């Protein structure tokens, strides 16, 4: 799935982010060889043991013996596999790590009828597994009533007298079980436990190991306008008519809200769907349509689809709609179709051109043909994530699929291509081979995030996607992973809320980054061969992280190279964070040491971190470098959990580590090392690659945050930007420079910082101009430079943007796509209430998704307090701002200095409504917390945030809240360390003629 903005409705009483929750109480089961019973039994049979007792004592012993025998008999009876009261305590599933148990519930699990619910684990038992689902649905989009009939073919893995499956907010009206001879098996008890979203069936007979059975269920539920499960969405036609569609979003745990199922990724099965619809509608499923006939006694049409391949429940998808579509084919004759509302179908051509190219590339790269006969891509008006990789039927936000060359910016176009490439990569990584449990989510998302750059680069070779990798993946991941509130890539999760919480930057972008680092030291050919072996070995099945490492190790060994891939990569996947490499160069001798990098100085190593006692926050680091003697010749030394020393030659004047920022670590130098690199950038910046220039900026500004180096080092380094002409270094620099602007907002140095940035960008502002021309990368750079000029108060930039805004509003003159963001934002910021209302009208009437997105962000720029408050209140009304866009509005308003406190106040005031809007299990709750608190920089702000959330259950937002609080502490720390130095440096620099370092 693309993008971690997600909505869910999970457990209301869960304990999210407890990394030591167990699934099945494994560690409480113990080993019989270590039990007291075995010790006593051994002692009883020691030679020479004599038992002597009186008659009275003998009677007591006999009586106690009979009681013990009865007790043992009862224990055996109620703990054998067939016992419906048993809780599974056996071996973990493949890829599922044994971990400490969660705290026992304060009250026993109670079913909806008041009875004790016999199954206590949030995970399903392993007694049975599904083989095939036959699902028939009759959704009425007018009455919103859905009737379902379900037949599940099961096989018994071990003897049992119970079946536990998932079901959420479903009214089950009948249930029947038959054996393979169609002989009925009685069901003596049916219980529901909403807290775990589970259904329990107690059987009159024991299911025999290896035998197959058929479970038939009838049920009903109500379609809701939401963002998960089987839900209603709507769009408006060109004439303004509102039309409804019904669609699905099941990842990670919402298939159970559409049909009773074994809703865990390792429980794969085949699926057959039949669905009733109105004649003016059509339906889509993972597989092609098989038959379509008129239903008896009604005007409805009954569609039936081909049986699917084996897949996980979260990948099932179906849609009922009245869209238009366009179709193309891959070189291997796979049908590729793009579906969209009729007035948007003209914007589908680009996606239709990209998808077959990328599919063809992946088939070649992975060496495994795409296994389905078709691949549909469909735009959904209400969609919580960026997209969802349902096998054969990928669902997208409209902004992630629609492209109009006359209206859509290069940035938005890149977003469309990247999301398409991401979801198509999932057809292999995630769908064909699925992680065994959600703790290895990164196997899905990290690899898709890595492959999206390769796929996009093949489809659009002029976009420099490999260079963009460091600013889109590496740098955001390094930023988050430097917090103590980060988590390991492979991290234990159990309940739906915990699962939701790891759809984040770590799973996606750190996952992609460490794969990129792995590729850098084994080579793409070896990586490709290992991936092919991995996919072939586990196709249509499940795998764990170790399975991938094993495949890569095997291909390396076969080629005559041996690397302990598991040993190396475990240090990057099983512990949070990354190392700071501290290097010094003296008389040709390099000394390099490693230690975990944390940006907040008050943080200490967490003793509860997984594997801390084993790895001790040490890493296998591929330490790469270039030197002044040969700046194009890359060399590598391994730091294998240790510090290193090595000779480079006494003639070396400078040395730059982490070439191309392909290693997931940061580097700091001694004073002489920084001075030498600053000199290189200021005199001969192109000696280093754009990626290396960007990585120096990224490391320096981040090290200032942590208090590792003085702020003047980063500022002196930034002076070279007057001579920088490329996008990657500028994108990195502007992110950091404007973060300092935000930190200085309440201080006199705020205006000094803006003035300094203006001096840096001014020659580039004049160079890039206001013509929307050049390469893709040049257009990206122009958009950022123009916006930076406006932020710095450049009069020419503001007036030019206002002039274009007025011509657009009053004369309907078109604005070039890549200038629209800066023009709209500036027009609203310096405009009138009427200007704002015009944008609101465009937002409500435009059929261009990218244009609507720009309007949402532009309207947040208003400086009118009343308009700001009105806009915030619109987020509480789904008819004005769709729920999927609420977080965007809150984030953009929070970035507006005049809106920060208003956004924070609104979230506090309406927290209950916001929590209910997205569901208690929504990852979006965490995103909202971070959005509205990210600008806070004072101890007073910290106290307010801590006070409010001390009595609020944030569900899966717990880790995001911890990260938000740590970020505020980091801002406070930045002021303590850097405010005086930054202020003094800016005064000195700006007092020089034109701010130049003469």
N, C-alpha and C positions, 0 to 999 in steps of 0.2 A: 504494500500500500504506500502511496506517495503522500508525504506530508504528515506530521504528527498531530495536526489539529483534528481532534476526534471527539465524537459525542457517544455516550453510552448511558445505559440505565441499569446500573449493577447493584451490588449488594449494599443495602442501607446500613448494615451493621458490621461491615468488614473492617479488618485491621490492615490497611494498605502499607506496603513498603517494609513489612517485617521480612527481611531477607532470610530469616531462619525459620519461617513457617514451614512445616512439613506438610506433605500431601496425605500421607497414609500412616503417620505415627511410626515410621520405620524404626527410629532409634529407641523407642520405648519397648520394642518387642524383645530385645535382648538375645543373647545366645545361650542355649541350654547348657553348654559346657562351662559357662561362667556363673550359672545360677546357684543359689544356696542349696537348692534341691540336689543338684549333682554333687556338691561338696559333701553334704550329709550322707547321701547314698554311698559315696565312696568310703566314708568313715565307718559306716555300718558294717561293711564287709572286710574291714581290716582284720588280719589274723590275730587271734587272741581276744577278740571283742567278746565280752560276756554280758548277757542281759539278765538282771536279777530284779524281781519286784514282788510286792505283797499281793494277796488276793484282791484287796480293795483296789490297789493300783492297777492290777491286771484288768479288772472290770472297767475301770475308767479308760484304760488303753484300748480295750476292745470296742467300747462305745464310741470313743473318738475315732477309731479306725473305720467303723461303719459310717460315721458322719463324713469322714474324709473321702471314703469311696463314693458316697452319694454326691458329694461336692465335685469330685473329679469327673464323675460321669456327667453331671450337669455342664461343667466347663467344656468337656469334650463335645457334648451335644451342641452347645451353643457357639462353639468356635470353629467347627468344621466348615469347609467352603460352602456347603449348602445351607448354612444357617442364615436366615434373613436378618438376624440381629447382629451379625458380625461386621466389624470394621476391618477392611483390608490392611494387612500389615506386612505384606510380602515384599519381594524385590522390586526396585524401581523399574519403570518402563525404560526402554532403550533411550539413552540420553538424559534420563531424569536422575539428577544427583540426589543422594541421600543427604538430608539436611535436618537440622534440629526441628523439633515439633513446635507448633504454635501453642500458646497457652490454652489450657482447656476452657471451653465455654463456661461462663458463669452460670448459665442455665442450660438444661438439656435441650437439644433441638426439638421443637414442637411443631407438628404438622398443623395444617389449617383447621382440622377437626378437633384439635386439642390433644390428640394422641402423641406419644413419644415417637419421633421420627427415627427409625432404627439406624440409618446410615449417617455418620457424623462428619465424614470428610467432605471437603469442597470438591475433591476429585472423585470421579466415578470409580466404582470397583472394576476389577479386571475379570470378573466371572464370565461375562459374555461380551461379544463384540459384533457390530453390524456387518452384514455382507452387502445388503441392497435395500434401498428405500424406493418405494413406489408411492409418490405423493400426488394427490388430486386436490386442487384448490378451486374454490368458487368465490372470488372476491367481487363485491358489489361496491363500486367506487362512489355511488350515490348514497346508499344507506350506510356504507363503511362496514358492513357485516361481511365476515369471511368464514366460510365453512370449509373444513379440511377433512380429508380421509387419507389415512396413512397406513401403509403396510411395510413393516420392517422385517427382513429376513435376518435371523440371528444365528450365531454359532456359539455353543458353550465351550469356553476355554477350560473351565474346571466345573466340578459339580456345584450347583447352587440352587437355592430355593427362593431366590429374589432377583428382581431386575430393577436397576436404578438408572434412569435416564434424565436428560434435561428437559425442562419445559418452563417457560416464563410468560406469565399472564395469559395462559391458554385455558379455556374451559373444556376439559376433556369430558365428553359425554358418554363414551363407551370404550371398552377395552376388552380384547379377547386374545388368547394365546393358543396356538395349535402346534402339534409336533409335525414332523415331516410327513406323517401319514394323514394329516389334517384331522387328527383326533384332538378334541379340545382339552386344554389343561386349565383347571380351575384357578381363578385368581381370588383369593380370600380377603385381600386387603389392598386398597389403593390410597396412597397418601401423597400429599403435596407439601413441600417445604420451600416457601418463597425465598427465604434468606439465602439458600444455596441454589435456588432455581432448579430444584430436583423433584422428580416423580418416583414413587416407590411402589412396586408391585410385589406382594407376597404370594407365592405360588403354592398350590396344593400338592405339587409333585416336585421332585428334584430333577433339574435339567442335567442330562448326562453329558460328560465331557466328550467333545467331538461331534455331538449331534446338532442338527439344525432345527430351528423353530421359526414360527411366523407370529409376529405381534401386530395386531390390527387395532388402530385407534381412530376414533372420531372426535373432532374437537371444533371449537369455534373461537373467534376473537374479533376485536374491533380494530379496523385500520385507523391509525393515528397520523397526524401531521408531525413527523419527527425526523430523525436523522439516522435511525438504526432499526434493525429488524426488517419486517415487511411494512412499509409506511407509505403515506400519501405525500406527493409533491404536486406542485401546480405551476403553470406558466400562463402568460397572457398572449392571445393571438394578436395579429396586427390590428384588429378592430377593437381590442381591449377585452375580449371575452376570456374569462378565467376557465382553464381546462385542467383537469386532474390526471395525473398518472400514478400508478402504484409501482414501487421499486423496492429493491432490497439493499441492505448493507449489513453484513453478518460478522465481519472481523472486528474484534476477536471472538466474542462470545454471544452473538445475537441471533444465530440461526435458531436457537431454542425459543425465540420469541415468534417464529413463523411456523415451526412444526416441532413436535417432540423428537428429540434426537440425542445421539451420543456426541455431544458438542465439544470434543477435544481433538486436537489436530492429528494425533496418532491413530485415531479410530476411523480410518478411511473406508469408504464404501462406494458402490455405484449408485447412481440416482436416475430415476425415471420420473418425468413430470407430465401431468395432464392438468390443464387449466381452462376454465370457462371465461368467456369474455363477450362483450357487446360486439355486434357486427362492424361498427365503425372503428373498433380498436384492433390492435394486434398484440401478440405476446412474443417475448424473447426469453431464451433459456441458455444455459451453458452450451447446449448442443443444438443442432439444426432441427427445424420443424419436421415431424414425420407425417402426421395426418392432421387434417382440419375439417371437421364435419359439423353439421347443424345438430344441436342437442335436441333430444326428444322433448316434446311438450313445451318448448320455449323457442324464442328467437335467438338464443345464445349460440355461440360457436364454441365447440370443444376442441382445443388444440392439444396434441400430444407430440412429445419430442423424443428424439433418439436417446437411448440410454447413454449415460455419461461413462467416462473412464473412472477408475477409482480415485477419489479425491476427498479432502477434508470438508467438513460441513461449512466452515467459514468461507469456502470458495464457491458455494452454491449461489446462484443468482437467477432472478426472473423479474421481468418488467412487463407491465400492461400499459400501453400508451397509444397515441395516434400520431406519432412522429413521421417525418420523411427520412429517407436515407439515400446514401450514395455508396457504390460498391466498386472494389478493385480486386486484383488477385496478386498473390506473390508468385515468384518464379516456380514454386512447387505447387501451384494451383490451389493454395489455401485462399478461401474467400474472405476478404477483409471489407467490412462495412462500417460506416459512421452514421449514427442516428442522432437527429436533433429536431427540435421544434421547427415547423415549416418555415418560419420567418428567419431562422438561423442556418438553414441547411446550406446556404451559399458560403458560409464560413467554415464548412467542413472539408473543403477541397485540400487544404494544406495537410491536415491530419491524415487524409486518405492517401496522400502522396508519401508522407513520412513513414507510416506504419508498415507497409509492405517492405520498404527498403530496410528498415530496422529488423523486421522479422527475418528477412533473408540473411542479414549479417549475423544474427544470433544463431541461426541454424548452422551456419558455417563455423562460427567461433566455438560453439559448444559441441559440434559434431553429432548432435542429436536432432532429428527432424521434429518440427512442431507437430504434436501428436493429434490435434483436433482438425476437423475438416473446415472450420470457420473461426474467425476472430472478429467479434463485434466490439465497437467502441461507441458508447452512448453518453450524451450530455444530460446530466440530471440537474434540474433547477435548484433543488435543496439538497446539499451534499456536504457532510461534515469534514471529510478528508479532502485531499487534493484529487485522489482517484483511488480505485480499488480493483485489484488484479483478478477478480473472479474469472475462472478459467473459461475462455471462449466468449465472455461477455464482460468487458471491462467498463466500469462506470466511472464517470469523471464529473468534477465541477465544470460548469460551462467555461470558466476562464482558463481551464487546463486543457481544453480541446478545441475551442473555436478560435479562428484567426481570420482577420480581415486586413489585407495589406494596406488598405487606405486608412485604417483606424488604429491598428494594433501596433504597439511599440516593439522595437527589437528585443527588449527585455521580456515582454509578455510573449513574444514569439518563441524565444528561447525556452521560456517556461513550458509552453505547449509541447515542444519537441522533447525536452528533458523528461516531462511526466509521461509522455507516450513511451519513451525509451525505458523508463523505470518500470512501468507496468508490464511491458512486453518482456523484460528480463525476468520478471516474476513467473512467467509461464514455464520457465525452467527452474529458477531458484525460488522455491516456495510452493509451486503447484505440482510440477513433476516430482521434485524432491522437497519434502516439507520437513521443517524442524520437528523433532520428536516431542518437544514441549516448548512452551512459550519462553522459557528461560534462555533458549537459543534463538530468539526472534531475530537477532542480528544476522543469522545465516540467510534469512529472507531479505531483510531490509538493508543490511550492510552491503550485500552483494548486488542487490538491485541498484543501490545508490552508487556503487562503483561502476557497474555496467552502464548506467544511464549516460555517463560521460563518453564512454566508448561508442555506444550506439548513436548518440547525438553527433559525435565527431565524424562518424561515417556518413550520416545523412546530410550533415552540414559541415563539410571539412574546413571551411574558412572561419570557423568560430573560435578556434584556439581553446577547445574544451579541456585539453590536458593542462594548459596553463590555468584555466579558470578553476580547475579542481582544487587548487590550494585555497582560493578565496571562498569557494562555495562549500567545500567539505572540510578541509584540513583546519583552517583557522577558526571557524565556529566551534568545531569539536574540541580543539585545544582550549578555547575560551571557557567552555562549560566544564570540561574535565579537570580544570585547575581548581575547582571548588571541592571542598570536603564533602558537600552534599551530592557529589556525582555518584555513579555506581559502576561496577564492572560491566563490561559488554555482555558476558554470560552471567546472569544474575538470577538467583532463585525467585520465582513468583508462584503463587498458588491461586488466589481468587481473582475474579474478573477485574476488580479495582487495581490490584497490583499489576496485572497484565497490561491494563490500559496505560499505566504510569510509565512503562518502558518504551512506548512508541515515541521516542524522543531523539534528541540530537546524538546521544551516545550510541543507540542502536543503529541509527541511520548513518550519521556522518563520521563518527569515530570508527564504526564498522567498515565503512568505505575506505577510510584513511589507512587503517592497518592492512587492508588488502592491497592498497596502493603501495604501502611500504614493503609488503611481502613481495609484490611484483618487482619492486626496484632491486631486490637482492637475489631473486631466483630467475628473473627474466620472464617476459610475457609468454614465451613458448612453453616453459615449464609450468607456469600457472595454467595456461590453457589445457595442457595435457592432464594436469591434476584435476582440473574441473571436469574434463570429459570422463575421466575414470570415476570420479565421485558421482556424477549424474548417471552414468551407466550402471554403477553398482547399486544405486538406491532408487532407480526410477520407479514411479508409482508407489514409493514407500516413504519412510521417514529416516532422518539421520540426525546425528548430534555433531557438535563442533569437532570432536576427536575423529569422526569419520572423514571429515575433510582433511585434517592434518595427516591422517594415515594415507589418503590417496596421494597427496602432494609428496609425502616422504617416499612412497613407492616409485613414483615417476622419476624423482631425483636420483634415487638409488639405482634405478634401471639405467639411467644415463651416465652412471659412474660418479655421481656426486652424492655425498651424504651430509645432510643437515638434519638435526633433530628439530623438525618443524614444530612438533607438539611442544617440546621443551622451550623453544624460542617464543612461540606464539601464546603459550599459556601465560607468560608474563605480561602479555598485552590484553588478554581476554578475561583473566580470572582475578585481576586486581584493578581497582579503580585508579585513575590518574595516569601520570606519565612522568618521566624524569626530566629534570633540568641538568644539562651537561655543562659543568663549569670548566672552562679550559684556560690554560695559560701557555705562552710560548716564550721560552728563554734559551738563548744560545742554541737554537735549532731543536730543542727538546720540548715536545708537547706533553703536558700533563692534563688529563681529563678525568673528572670525577662525576658521579651521578648521585642524585637524591631526588626523592619525590618533590614535585613542584606544586605548592599550594599558594594561592594569591593572598589569602588572609593570614597574617602572621600569628594570630591567636590560635590558629588551627594546629592541632597536633595529630600524629598518626593515630588512627582509630584502631584500638585493639580488637574490635569486633569485626573488622574487615575480613572477608573471606580470604583464606590462605595467607594471612598476614604472617603467621609464624613460620610458614614454609618459604615464602618468597621475600618477605621483609621489604617490600617496595624497592626491589631491584629488578632490572630489566636486561634482556638481551638486546643491546642497542647496535644497529648497523650505523656506525659513526662515519659519515661521509664528509669529505672536505675537498676544497680546491685551494691553491696557494698562489702567491704572487709570481712564483717561478713558472707556473703553467696553469693559468686560470681556467683553461678548458679541459684539463685532465683530472677527472674525478678519481679519488682514492677512498678506500673503505677499510676501517678497522672495526673489529667486533669488540664490544664491551660486554662480556658475558657475566653479568651480575656483579661486575667489579669495576674498579677504576683502572685506567690504562696510562702508560707512557710510551712514546715512540718518537723517533728522530725524523725530522723533515728537512734538515739542512740549515746551516747557520745563515745562508744568504736569504732566507725567507723573510720578507718584510711584513706580510700579512697572511692570515689564513682564515678562510670562511667555512664553517661547518654546516652540516645538514643541507647538502646541495639540493637546490630546487624545492626545499621544504617538503621532501618526500618522506622523511622520518617523522614519526609521531613523538617529537620531543622538542624542547626548547634549548637554546644555547646562550650562555653568557660568557663574556671574555674578561680578562683582566683589563686594567685601565689602558695599557698600551695596545691591547688587541682591539678595543673599541675605537681608540684614536686612529689606529691604522686603517680600519674599515671606513670610518667617517671620512678620512682623507681620500680614500679611493672613490667613494661616492661623490665627493665634492669636486674631484678633479677629473676622474675618468669613470663615470658611473656605468658606462656600457661594458666595462671590463667584467662586471658581474651580470648574470642573466636577469631578466625581469622578475623571475620567481625568486631568485636570491635577494634581489633588492627588496622585494615585498616581504620576504621572511625576516630580513634584518629589521625592517620597520615594525613588523608584527611582534617579534621577540622584544625589541627595545621598549616599546610602549607598554607591553604587558609586564615586563620586568620592573618598570617604574611603578605600576600598580602594586606589585608585590613588595615594593621597597627594596628590591634586590640591587638596583642601580639608581643613581641619581637622575632626576628628571631632565637635567641638562644634557645627558647623553642622548636621550631620544630627541630632544629639541635640536641639538646640534646635528644629529643625523638627518632630521627632517629638512634642514636647510637645502639639501641637494635637490629637493622636489622642484625647485625653480627650473631645473634642467631635465626633469622627468617628463616624458611624453607618452608613456604607455599606460594602458588601463589597469593592469594587475597591481602594480605598485600604488597607483593613485587610489584605486578602490580600497586597498588596505589602509593607506594613509588617512583618507577622509573618514573612514570608520573610526579610527583612533582619535584623530584631531577633534572631530565633533563630539566624541564622548567626553573629551576634556572640556569642551564648551559647556556641555550639560553639567559637569561636575563644578564648574566655576560660576554657575548661573547667579548665585547669591553674593558674588564677590566682585570687587572692581576689576579683577583680572579677566573677567568674562569678556568685556569689550576689547581688551588687549589681545585676547586669544583670537577673537574674530578678525581683528585687524591684521594679526600675523598670518592667519590662514589666507586672508584676502591678498596679502603680498605674495604668498606662494602661488596662488592660482591665477593671479592677474594676467601674466603673460600667456597662460594656457587658455584663459577665457577669451582673450583677443585672438588667439590662434584658431580655436575650434569654431568660433562664430555661431550664428543662428541658422545656418543652412543645414537641413537634415540630409547630409550626404556622407559618403565614405563607406568603409567596411563595417561589418557588424560590430566589431570591437571598438572602432572609432565612434560609432553612434552611442554605444554604451558609455564611453568616456565622456562624450559631449553632454549627455543627459546629466551625469553626475557633476561635471564642472559647472554647468549652468545653474543647477540647483544650489551648489555651494556658493556661487557668486551672489545669488539672491539671499541666502542665509547670512552672508557676510555684509549685506547692505549695499552691494554694488548698485549705484544709482542707475547706470545704463541698463543693467540686467533687469532691474525691477521695472523700469519704464518700458523696456522692450516687451516684457511679459505682459504688462498691463495693456499696452497697445494691442497686442495680439488677442488678448482676452476680450477686449472691447469690440474688436472687429468680428470675432467669433460670435459674441453674444448679440450684437446689434445688427450685423450685416450677414451673419451666417457664413463668414469666411472660414474655410477649413484650416485647421492647424496641423502641421506635419506630425505624424504619430509620435516621433521621439522627442518632440518639444511639448507635448500636451501636458505631461505631468507638471513640469515647472510652470507652464502658463496657467493651468487651472489652479494650482496651489497658490501662486502669487496673486492671481486675480481675486481669489476669495480672501486671502490674507489682507490685502490692501483695498478690498472692495466694499460694497454696500450690502445691506440686507437683501436688496433686489438681486444682486449678483449671486448671493448664496441661494436664494429661492430659484433662480434660473438653473443652477446646478442641480438642485433638488428635483426640478421638473425633468431635466435631462436624465437623471438617474432613474426616474420612474417610467420614462417613455422609451429609452434606448433599447434596442435589441442587440447591441454589441456588448458582450460580457466584459471585455477589457475596458470599454468606456465606462460602464457602470462601476467597475472597480476603481478607476481613477476618480470618479465623482465621490465615491465613499471617502477616499483619502483626502481629496481636495476640500470637502466640506468641513473636515476636522481642523482646517487651518484658520477658521474664522477667529477674529479677536473680539467679537461681540459676545459678551457673557450670556445674554439671553438666548441667542441662537445656539451657543454652545450647550446650554442646559436643555434646550428643546431637542437638539440632536441626540444628546445622551438619553433622553427619555424615549426617543423613537426606538432605541434598542430594546425596550421592554414591550414593544408592539410588533408582533411578527408580521402584520400586514404592511408595516412601513419598512422595517429592516429585517431581512430574513435571519433566522437564528444562526445560520452558518456564517453570517457576516458581523455578528455582534462583537466578536473578539477583535476584528479588524478596526472597527470604529473606536472601541475602547483603547486599543493600542495607539492609534493615530492621535486621538484626543489627548492621551497621556503624554505624547511627545510634544504637544503644543504647550509652551510655558504657561499660557493662559488657561489651559484645560486640565493641568495635572491634578490640582486639588479637587476640581469638579468631578473628574472621573473617579478618583478615589472615594469621594463622598458618595457618589451615586452607587458604586459597588457595595459600600458598607450599608447604605440605606436600603438597598433592594437585594441584599445577599440571598435571602430566602427565595425570592422569585427567580433570580439568576440560577441558583442551584437547582431549582425545580425545572427551569427551562431546559437545561442541558442534561439533567439526570445526575444522580449522585455519583455515578461511576464515570463521569466524563473527564477525559484528558483536558478538555477545553477549560475546565475549572482552574487547573494549574496554569494554563496559558494566560488566563485572565488575571490571576494573582500576579504573575510576573509582569504582565503588561502595565498594570496600573501602579505597581510599586517600583518599577525599574528606574524612574527618574529621581527617587528619594535619595538624599545625600547627608542627612543630619541625624544626630542621636535622637532628636525629637521625633522625626519621621519613623525611625526604628522602633521607638517605644509605642507609637500609635499602631503600627502594623502588628507588633507582638501582642499588644493589648487586645486588638480586635479579634485576631485569629486564635487567641488562647482559649476562647470558648466556642469556637466554630469547628465543626467536623468538615474537613475539606476533602475527604475521601481520597481518590487517587491523586489529588493535588498536594499531598503531604510533602513529597520530595520537592515539588516545584516551590512550595512555600519555604522549605528549608533553604533552597537555592536563592530565593528572593531575599530572605533575611540575611544570608551570607553576603549577597551582593551589596545590600545597604551598608553592612559593616565594612565591606571593602571600600565603598565610597568614602566612608568616614576615615578609614585608614589612609586613603589617598590624600585627603586634606591634611592630615597630621604630618605625613611624610613630605608632601610635594608643594603645598600651596605657596609657601614663602619662596622656595627655589624657582618655581614657575613664574611667579609674579616678578621676581627680581630679574630673571633672564629675559622675560618679555619687555620689561622696561628698558633694559640695556640694548636689546636687539632693535627695538622700535625707535630708539633715540639715534640710531645710526642713519645716515642718508639712505632713504628708501628702504630701510630695514636690512640693508645688505651687510654681510659679514666681510668688511673690508680688511 
